[in-house]
């Protein structure tokens, strides 16, 4: 059958014509890309049989694909065209960890069945000859187009959530001892009583999260989505992955409070237990009721508490109802992760501490907010250390069994690069609060700090646990997506980010990470849309604005980039834009203007290395290098990276593929220190063998850089050819910098650069046509 499928074949309700890249089915005619048709043809050659991924990658991409992403993308495009589903397939079935199978029968078509190609007879004479000539010309054009398309990047296909799925994933039944505590309803006539209701809800949830006998307690961030929900209980249980749900209501009237709670089987909506509490409104009574509710739930599930857990149930967090209000409002603002909300969160926690200086959890809220302000709100990391340490120390002095405090302490030590005891602190935090999602997420991030793949693999189960406990959290989605990306699991990473966006449409960071992934994959038009949306969601975040500007550069839209940088300079006058605008001039091949910008930056007093996105001596050295001032770059690198100029054992795994090391090696090469230069280059090239160009810890065109430095023109051209075919587009305009001057007379190099710029032009037009469309 294999030799005949090229003439056409029928499968299910569809006919396929490989020579024309045409599908004909119920919707009509659909033209698909050549690579997509080749994948379909390969499956049709083996109907009912599993075709291994590796075989398809070798046969169709000739061994040039270093990952399975091109195949996955073709399968997704094919399913989209056929209206097929990965979960309930009618045509293409995914065989996890193996390959794909066409599950419907295949019937070969004769030439007379081909659409638009009626059979001819000898009686048609001259007309027959003309048709034959026309057919030959037509097929010739098709062949030329197919060859052209085969050697250019895959056409842009916007991210569409229905087509993105984790293939082969199985949704398992929730653990028996799993619970979600839904936000309690406020039955009071006063809206301002909401804080009081939320405070009680939070404390019950936090108490349950500390019980080691419970398998899963969904975090506050996730259950908040079900406030005043009308969804049926089985749907809530399925969405949150729990077997049981606690719901309740609170009515405050004068100095009395009534609390009603119901414990429900999520799958059947049956009530397992319920109770009503009518008490005088005092802090002591409130916490006593919370402890009673927690004990009743444990009893309903026939679980047993440890002595330590019983002791913690008796603790009273605060005696001030006003401090409660500030604490709850602080957590609400902190969960949104924007500069504005984090500033407000800090004020709420500080007010809670002012109202009750013995409120241990308020100190942890303050410490965690300061840590997040470093990540999301331009607070210098080192400026957060002292106040975070003071808040954590006070919290542990007040409550040495506070699991959240140990987690915050571990994170602080990671940020301070003080690794002694970090793992012990994390594990202690998890032991004391086994259902505290943040502890798992932060522990996983700390494990990945070294950048080693093995550490990312070890971190993955912890991040899955964090996302399981907090499935509606933007932070958990981002962290899981990051490690999946590092491990090359691109499709699941993007699905996770899409979930983060759907569940947190106002949080900019899932958009940021999606933009970065798409940019690295070479889908610059789409990436620009995502980056632009992120910048609009957090207008006061300097990094998000400059990310948007950088993507306009990658898109070849230099006027948009110019306007973007001018606008950013107006909005962030305290920032220096010399280096960033230098990129703009380099992209236009305006070397003199770029050099002037670098000299402006050189007049500033700069720290040795990059911190918090601020200009540094390290970035100045890079800028000097990019404008061709290699000697000036060398002087700076010798000052801040002296070990790279002498010590052959200095390289760590995290340094092998770095741009800084490559530039240092170039300065050594230019200075005639060939042994040390080649040592660095060889270590980098060796490390690249285990990496992807455009996925995870990708290396882009660093090998092209190395070969150009060494004068290995054929290798440089071959590597650039491969990079273009693999989808590399990120900062493509760097090819216009002086480093690549030696290649500008090579005809093959010129053709490759022209091909690259033509694709960027297509992407720029796509962006102009779709920039106002929904993202997915």
Buried (B, 14 or more C-beta within 10 A) or exposed (E): EEEEBEBBBBBBBBBBBBBBBBBBBEEEEBEBBBBBBBBBBBBBBBBEEBBEBEEBBEBBBEEEBBBBBBBBBBBBBBBBBBEBBBEEBBBBBBBEEEBBBBBBEBEEBEEEBBEEBEEBEEEEEEEEEEBEEEEEEBEEEBEEEBEEBBEBBBBBBBBEBEBBBBBEEEEEEBBEBBBBBBBBBBBBEEEEBBBBBBBBBBBBBBBBBBBBBBBBBBBBBBBBBBBEBEEEBBEBBBBBBBBBBBBBBBBBEEEEBBBBBBBBBBBEEEEBBBBEBEBEBEBEBBBBBBBBBBBBBBEEBEEEBEEEBEEBBEEEBBBBBBBBBBBBBBBBBBBBBBBBBBBBBBBBBBBBBBBBEBBBBBBBBBBBBBBBBBBBBBBEBEEBBEEBBEBBBBBBEBBEBBBBBBBBBBBBBBBBEEEEEBBEBBBBBBEBBBBBBBBBBBBBBBBBBEBBBEBBBBBBEBBBBBBBBBBBBBBBBBBBBBBBBBBBBBBBBBBBBBBBBEBBEEBBBBBBBBBBBBBBBBBBBBBBBBBBBBBEBBEBBBBBBBBBBBBBBBBBBBEBBBEBBEEBBEEBEEBBBBBBBBBBBBBBEBBEBBBBBBBBBBEEEBBEEBEBEBBBBBBBBBBBBBBBBBEBBBEBBBEBBEEBBEEEEBBEBEBBBBBBBBBBBBBBBBBEBEEBBBBBBEBBBEBBEEBBBBBBBBBBBBBBBBBBBBEBBEBBBBBBBBBBBBBBBBBBBBBBBBBBEBBEEBEBBEEBBEBBBEBBEBBBEBBEEBEEEEBB
